Amino acid sequence: MSTQSAASTSSSTSAPSARVAFVGAGPGDPGLLTVRARDYLSAADVVVLDSLHRAEEVRRYTRTDAEILDGRQGESGKALTPASRASLVVRTARRFSDHGMLVVRLMDGDPSAFSGLTTEALACSKAGVPFEIVPGVSTAWSVPAYAGVPLTGRGVRELHMINAGDTKTDWSLSVADDITVVLLGAPGDLRKSLLGLRKAGRDVQTPVALTEHGTTVTQHTHVTCLDDAVEQLAGDELGEVSVAVVGEQVALRGELSWYESKPLFGWHILVPRTQDQAGPMRERIAAYGATAAVVPTISVEPPRTPQQMDKAIKGLVTGRYEWVGFTSVNAVRAIREKFTECGLDARAFAGLKIAAVGGVTAEALREWGLEPDLMPEQEQSARGLLEAWPPFDDVLDPINRVLLPRADIATDTLVAGLQQIGWHVDDVTAYRTVRATPPPAPVREAIKGGEFDAVCFTSSSTVRNLVGIAGKPHPCTVVACIGPATARTAEEHGLRVDVVAPEASSASLIDALAAHAGDVADATTQAGEEVLRPSQRRPAGRRAQPKARA
């Protein structure tokens, strides 16, 4: 069924309205948002959220003109009751007279469990507003899984999932040792529920797992016993816990904890890159359990005058060149945009040989329908490309000219090297890299003060520009570079390089950083020392954050 049809509608008649889709958002990890949910978000005209803290994430999937509404509080700033939230959904749907319009009510976790679905869906039914339900990944199942706590197994007879805010729960039904209890709610309600279990006779030494920010990169799970959990939830240290698991299965976490033990879990990584290019790196970093802070150090802009590029494009289509060499994704993008402007497409490359500096650039060419004829065999850099480039042969090569569309600040290594092996080179400025404005003062201080655990440099220009606009990263910060050329630039600026990617790609860079972190953690553990993030190894006087809990 397409997202344009209603799975459930009211039989009552009323004024026309938009359709409402109650969609499960999952527990927090963007990767747990279902394909179906993303389809609905991409078609939504309005999205009503449980709270605006997920608005930035949701914007990744919606149209730019989609409206985002806060379902937690009204215009006056007061918290909405379930009934007033249901009224908001109905009013929003009735703003439209076209059944083709779509209002997505995005609900944390799975709409059918521990949510206000019943109240809101009944309100739609009574008002004659057509609605449908898209299940999501349930918080009750997924958060314990991410904490490394299986809910069932040998010796578990029953599984009880309980809303901690329910004041009428009969806790005597959940006191047996062979029952696993999952509680969902605010810390205060969780404490009352655990008190109820203790008073009803559950063994006070029963293991309890308390998880906050479940399935996100800031997840933290605290393992204790029933007696201690009641006391600990009375304080502020565990003020954001939302899921508690009670039962003997919690004891398996020591062997089954997989998420919080990822090599980069809890790391805060600086990515000096433009926002539009940082997406894949952010996703890769998140997959390892870390957070990424993108600080643009350059902006990519067209050449100051178009004449040089116009002449190069004309020469490309009239047979002036034997080779076209691409040394960056930005160069591919610049030529592609110029082709579009001139009404050309990839067919204009017929008969030309194409060189790419590395895997990322090659992939950008393939997306355009072009397969590179030449790539470096080892080092993915201008130097590596030059080593692989064949010398000009006046018998085999009908034309002796090469087009290199590059940045205005590109080095002369490739041009000089090609000239030495017999090629005439048209070194054309395809785009300009302009130094970005300095980041806000708190970000600059975080960089210099060591609050970032690592920095990932993807080019020599990102090294030069970051140092220029924000200063050098703190000595405790792990420095990771995409290749040898970038590493040399970092060292020239006085930085200690810890990681060099084996391949010139952002994925390889993050994988190499994770491998480095894993090796350091293993060595530290074998030495009998506590594993700390790089930012935690700063001198105590410079530390701006408390040490993360183990």
Secondary structure, DSSP 8 states (H G I E B T S, - for coil): --TTS-SB--SS--S---EEEEEE-BSS-GGGS-HHHHHHHHH-SEEEES-GGGHHHHHTTS-TT-EEEESSB-TTS-B--HHHHHHHHHHHHHT---TT-EEEEEESB-TTSSSSHHHHHHHHHHHT--EEEE----HHHHHHHHTT--S--TT--EEEEEETT-TT--GGGG-STTEEEEEES-HHHHHHHHHHHHHHT--TT-EEEEEESTTSTT-EEEEEEHHHHHHHTTSSTTTTEEEEEESGGGGGHHHH--STTSTTTT-EEEE-S-GGG-HHHHHHHHHTT-EEEE---EEEE--S-SHHHHHHHHHHHTT--SEEEE-SHHHHHHHHHHHHHHT--GGGGTT-EEEESSHHHHHHHHHTT---SB--SS--SHHHHHHHS----TTT-S--EEEEEEETT--SHHHHHHHHTT-EEEEEEEEEEEE-----HHHHHHHHHT--SEEEE-SHHHHHHHHHHH----TTSEEEESSHHHHHHHHHTT----EE-SSSSHHHHHHHHHHHHHHHHHHHHHTT-----GGGGS-GGG--S-----
